[in-house]
Amino acid sequence: MEKFLKVTNAPKTSQLISLSRLKTVTTGSGTAATVVLTYSDGTATTVTTAAQTAFNVYDAIIDAMEQAMATSWQRSQFPVALPLAPTGIVNA
């Protein structure tokens, strides 16, 4: 079963981030404005926000991923509101 984070405060309402085949989640620093989720096929999803405070967006994504993966297989979407509203979520 595929799992997705449903970002409820994204610029495009309820934008989805896939958790399937996820390889890494990275950010440049505790104040970086991007969090990058990289997949095993080489594609990536970049979440852009205002500058983070002490990794708060990165931590929120990691925490939401853990909670989503612990839910029933029948629940494919897990809603999350990031601590800073994303200005963009790009899948490439």
C-alpha positions in Angstrom: 0.0 0.0 0.0 1.3 3.4 -0.9 1.4 6.1 1.7 1.3 9.8 1.3 1.7 12.9 3.5 -1.2 15.2 2.7 0.2 18.7 3.4 -2.9 20.7 4.5 -1.2 24.1 4.5 0.5 23.8 1.1 0.0 26.5 -1.6 -2.0 24.0 -3.6 -4.5 22.8 -1.0 -3.8 19.3 0.3 -0.8 18.5 -1.9 0.5 15.0 -1.5 4.1 13.8 -0.8 4.8 10.2 -1.6 6.4 8.0 1.1 6.9 5.1 -1.3 10.4 4.1 -2.2 11.8 7.0 -0.2 15.6 6.8 0.2 16.6 10.0 2.0 15.3 13.1 3.6 17.7 16.0 3.9 18.1 19.7 4.6 21.1 21.9 4.3 21.0 23.3 7.9 18.7 24.0 10.8 17.8 27.3 9.1 17.6 26.1 5.5 14.5 27.0 3.5 14.3 23.6 1.7 13.8 19.9 2.7 14.5 17.4 0.0 12.9 13.9 -0.1 14.9 11.7 -2.5 13.5 8.5 -3.9 15.2 5.2 -5.0 14.5 6.0 -8.7 16.5 9.3 -8.5 13.5 11.6 -8.4 13.0 14.1 -5.6 10.4 16.2 -3.9 11.5 19.6 -2.7 9.5 21.4 0.1 10.3 25.1 0.2 9.3 27.3 3.2 10.6 30.4 5.0 13.8 29.7 6.9 13.5 26.9 9.4 14.1 27.4 13.1 16.2 24.5 14.5 15.2 22.0 11.8 11.4 22.5 12.7 10.1 21.7 9.1 12.5 18.8 8.7 11.5 17.3 12.1 7.8 17.8 11.3 8.2 15.8 8.1 10.2 13.0 9.8 7.6 12.8 12.6 4.7 12.8 10.2 6.4 10.0 8.1 6.8 7.8 11.2 3.2 8.4 12.2 1.9 7.8 8.7 3.8 4.5 8.4 2.3 3.3 11.7 -1.3 3.7 10.5 -3.4 1.0 8.9 -2.7 0.0 5.4 -6.3 1.2 4.6 -5.3 4.8 5.4 -3.1 5.9 2.4 -3.1 9.6 3.2 -1.9 11.1 6.5 -2.7 14.8 7.0 0.1 17.1 8.2 0.3 20.9 8.7 4.0 22.0 8.6 5.1 24.5 11.2 5.9 26.9 8.3 3.5 27.1 5.4 5.2 25.8 2.2 5.7 28.3 -0.5 6.2 25.4 -2.9 6.3 21.6 -3.2 7.9 20.4 -6.4 8.2 16.8 -7.6 11.0 16.3 -10.1 
